[in-house]
């Protein structure tokens, strides 16, 4: 019987060895505590060494993200034109080659007025992510959209997420034994955002999932 396990992990570097056909690692499950939860066993069917870092702007320095509060502090202090650069590294320490999937879960918006939706003004730069040395591009409906007098970027997250407000980073990426996958992407707060309705809003998500299959 095919099994899966979902782990709530708030951790910078993680090694997890599992005897399952699928393993999912998750950063930032929304909880009241910041305790690290790990699952380990003596078998080595699936395992990975992972890291998650962010920095603000090209000239910034990468910092480790340990908790959901760390992540939200970045987005809670952003202003239009700010850029948040993400770097996720996955080193395959399983007993064989694997496929990697990764999803940002439950992207959302916190505003005093719900007519102002933060996913309209945060976007994925150039509609692309970098997987090691290659770029992956996203296709979107590029019909011009205007809200509150602002022309919205076609790669805004309201135009990228699925019906469950999830955003798929990678799907079935092959990773050889001991191989390293580096996922890099940039989220930008649209510089054209001037309406006061956005000023105290926060762009949020509740977890990043990385699955080895």
N, C-alpha and C positions, 0 to 999 in steps of 0.2 A: 504494500500500500504506500502510495506516495505521501510523504509527510512534509510539513513545513514548520518553521519556528520563527516567531517574531520576537526580537529582543529589544527592550527599551534600554538604550545605551547612551550615556552622557560621558564621553570619553574622548581623549585626543588620540592615543595610540591603543589599539585593541588587538589582542590575539584571541581567537575563539576557535576551538576545534570541536567539530560536531559530526555525529554519525547519522546524518539525515540527507535526503536527496536534495533539499533546498535549505539555504540559510539566509536569513535577512538580518542585517545590522541596521539599527535606527538611531540617529542622533535626535535629541530634543523631544522626546515624548513629553507633552505638557503635564507636569505633575507639580505637587507642592514641594517636593524634595529634590535635591540634586545628587542623590546617592547613585553610585555606579552599580549597574546590574550586569552580571556576566554569566554566561553559560559555558561550561567547559566539560570535556570528557577525556578519556584516555585514548580515544581513537582519533585518526587524523584524516578522515574522509574530506572534510571541508575546514578550511582555515584561512585567515587573512590577517595581514598587518595593515591597519588603516590610519590615516590622519586627515584632519579637517582644519583648514586654516582660512582666514579672511584678512584682507587689508583694504584700507580706504584710499583709493587713487593709486596711480602707477608709482608714485614716489613714496608711498607708505611702506611699512614693514608688515609682513605676515605675522599674525598673532593666532595663538591657539584658541579654539572655541571649545569650552568645556560644558557649558550649560545653556539652556534656552534663554536665560537672562543675559548672558554674554552676547548672544546673537541679536536679541531684541534691542540691546543697548546700541548696537551699530545702527539699526534702522530707526531707532527712536531719536537719534541725534543727527539724522541726515537732513540736508537742505537741497533744494533743486540744483542740479548739475553734479551732485555727489555720485561717485562711482564706488561700488563695493565689489571687490574681486575675490572670487572663491577658488580654492584649490583643494580637491579631494584626491588622496592617493590610496590606491588599493594594490597591495602586493599579494599575489596568490600563493598561499602556503598550504594549499590542499594537497591531496595525494594524486591529483591529475589536473588536466586543463579544465577550465570552467567557462561558463558564460556569465557576464555581469550585467545586471539591470540596476538602474538607479532612478528614483522618483523623489521629487519634492512634494510633500503631502500638505493638503489643506492650506493653500495660499489664500490669504484674506486681507481684510481691511478693517481698521478701527478708526472711525471718524465720528464726530459729534452729529454730523448730518450725513445720513446714509446715501444721499444723492451724490456725494463725493466719494468715489471708489478709488482707493489707492492703487489697485491693480491697473487702473487706466493710466497712471502717471509714472509707474516703475516699469522699465522694459529691459529686455535682454539685448545687450549691445550687438548690433549688426545681425541679430537673429541667429547667433551661432554659439557653439561651445567648442572647446579644443580638447581633443582626445589624443594624448601624447603629442605627436607632431602634425596631426591632421585636424581639419575643421569639419564639424558637422553643422549643416545649415537647416533651419526650420522654414517650412512653407506656411504662409499665412494668407488670409484674405487682406489684400492691400488696399481695399476700398477706403478712401479717406473718411475718417471719423472725426467729428468735432463735438466736444463737450465743454460747457461753461466757457465758450469762446476760445478754446484751445484745440489746435490740431493735434491729434494723438499719434504717437509713434506706432507704426504697424506691428512692431514686435513687443508691444505692451503685454503684460501678463494676462490681462483680461482677454486678449486675443490668442493666447497660447495655452491656457489651462484647459483641461477637459471638463466634463459635466460635474465632476466631483471636486473641482478646483485643485487638481493635481497636475504637476508638470513633469513629463518624462524627460530625464536627461539622456539616458542611454537605454537601449533595448537589445539584449542578447549580444553584448560585445564579447568576442572571444579573447580569453586571457590564458596564455600557456602557463605551465607549471613554473613557479618562481618569477613569472612575468609581473611587470609593474604597469599599472594604468594610472595616468594622471589626468584628472578631469578639471578643466579650468573654464570659468565663464565670468562675465561681468554684468552686474545688475546696476542700472543707472536710474537715478531720480531725474525725470525729464526737466531740463533747464527752462522750458517754456511754462512751467507750472507757477502761476502767479495768484490764482484765486485764493482768497483767505479761507475758503471752505476746506482746503487741503492742509492748511498750515499746522494744525495740531493732530493730523492723521498719522497712523502708523501702518506700515506694510508688514504683514506677518506671515509666517508659515509654522506648522507645528512639528514637522519632522523631515529628515532626509533619510530615505531608505536606500541601502545598497544590498543587493541580493546576489548571491553566488548560486549558480544552478549547474 
